[in-house]
């Protein structure tokens, strides 16, 4: 029984020393002097403020992508004990002692370092030689732009890591499919593919391009699987179901999970609340929640309300009026009603309060029993501070002459009767008898006399209107549009019939005694929609560039400049690798078309297994470059050189594969192979030399004169050489 004690326990393991060495070199290149410079570098000023929001649990909205990438960076701050107290106001600002710079930059650096051995494994899984795999890893290792981007608190290296992880996981799954389908490793790699794709999408919306590529490749392989006559119908169904769960269901669940954690962490009100709906704002701790938590739910006749535009563009604002009137004659000679102005005001103000009045009664207070307002009811909106009724008529609006002017009615004896009846329409109602609810109901006001709809035009009024936003009556409104939709944000039941007492009441705070929360799905839907439609400032940037400039490396970005010396960091790629990658892509496409045409003529230059491997390389590597590069030609946003880095990594994977293919299939003799190998070695040496030459700009640890800087930028040095000759 105890015989096993008489013999030693021996554990054997296969260790790929090349993989270990590549991983070590990747870690060394990315982690060496990671805290230098101890200052804000380029977009660290952008991401740093969001990390501070996470540390302080303050809600924010960023249209650049889902929250997973921000949470990865925030995790680094959390592990380093960052308290969020740093003012991210300018590039080059010195970090204070409470900012854990090493920890904040650690996770992007680890992602960049691990991309090196991952490139090695991807080429091996494509069944190319160990030499080609090492070549791909070395190119990832020495590429200056990838080193620079991964050593800073930025997201591109993390996105590249998950892109490569998705490709590697799928290739391992695909190879397991041939040997042991439905094994533990088969399930693991298939599931990890879906997880990696979801993480890529969760970091930046750019990740969806790689995700779609993986879905297309998986769909093609599944289509071939359906045609496999050796598999039973049940077996085929199980294969398809497994792929659907791993590549569709799991990514969707994870994507929701990212937002769930994001919203759980950010429960406090912050500076980005204004873009969200009143209901969303009321679900956050502090801010609007302090005002709205004790409000009545049902709007009744006599209620005092503020009406917020759901549109929120160009800025969030509330229906507003004041004692000033429209000018008798506008600058273009058109006349107005000269009645009290009605605008949309982007700040909290006592003049935002309105009273919901029953047209059949004179009282402006809530009666007992309560009479709630329902969908389809006729109402009058009486301005609380001036007691004037909201009105519209067949007079052209000041800034939008095709629409009607909206005013608060004043009888100036100019034969213009009051037209102040409005029909309430609850847009998001579930029944035609639904009650108008605070915050939750989205409503439209349809003018009874003219059938026009109360609308925020978005135009700014001139100085006589205090630059506030124009409100109009839109006659041609068809269907739903947010500019015609309003919701009650602040609400109380009016108790005073006298004007003086009512003015005092409107200036008093609302009592707080309860809370009302949105469901997660409601908050997720709104946040996701805002992220998709919100447009950031797309003004031209000093270092912005076009996609055509990326391929030829005809641009760079100055990331950081030492305030006292001339040491600096530039995002500048290795020109040998970039040009060679583009050339390898062109060679691949030409060879692919050549082989395809010859196969059509029944001439098979490649064996079937080599041809299938060649096609798979094109789908993953050339396809990965295409889906991560070509969409930028359709984007109307400010673009930078770092947007090209995910596409570049796929070119780097393709480059040694093309070199091996040329050596194996196009070099006919041993002499040709020897000469070609020597050229490849010389080419690798030149790439290493350029990488080492650009090292001062990659790490920023050496002072440079203007002449030295120009010599390092290949385009400037080339221009100087031309001028000399």
ABEGO torsion letter per residue (X at the ends): XAAAAABBBBBBBBBBAAAAAAAAAAAAAAABGAAOBBBBBEAAAAAAAAAAAAAAGBBBBBAAEBAAAAAAAAAAAAAAGBAGBBBBABBGBBBBAABBAAAAAAAAAAAAAAAAAAAAAAAAAAGBBAAAAAAAAAAAAABAAAAAAAABBBAAAAAAAAAAAAAAAAAAAAAAAAABBGBAAAAAAAAAAAAAAAAAAAABAAAAAAAAAAAAAAAAAAAAAAABAABBAAAAAAAAAAAAAAAAAAAAAAAAAAAAAAAAABABBBAAAAABBAAAAAABBEEAAAAAAABBABBBBGBBBBBBBAAGOABBBBBBBBABBBBABBAAGBBBAGBBBBBBBABBBAAABBBBBBAABABABBBOBBBBBBBGBBBBBBBAAAGBBBBBBBBBBAABAABBBBBBBBBAGAGBBBBABBBBBBAABABAABBBBBGABBBBBBBAAAGBBBBBAGBBBBAAAGGBBBBBBBAABBEBBAAABBBBABBBBBABABAAAAAAAAABBBBBABBBBBBAAAAAAAAAAAAAABBBBABBBAABBBAAAAAAGABBBBABBBAABABBBBBBBBAAAAAAAAAAAAAAAAAAAAAAAAAAAGBBABBAAAAAAAAAAAAAAAAAAAAAAAAAAABBBBBBAAAAAAAAAAAAAAAAAAAAAAAAAABABAAAAAAAAAAAAAAAAAAAAAAAAAAAAAAGABBBBAAAAAAABAAAAAAAAAAAX
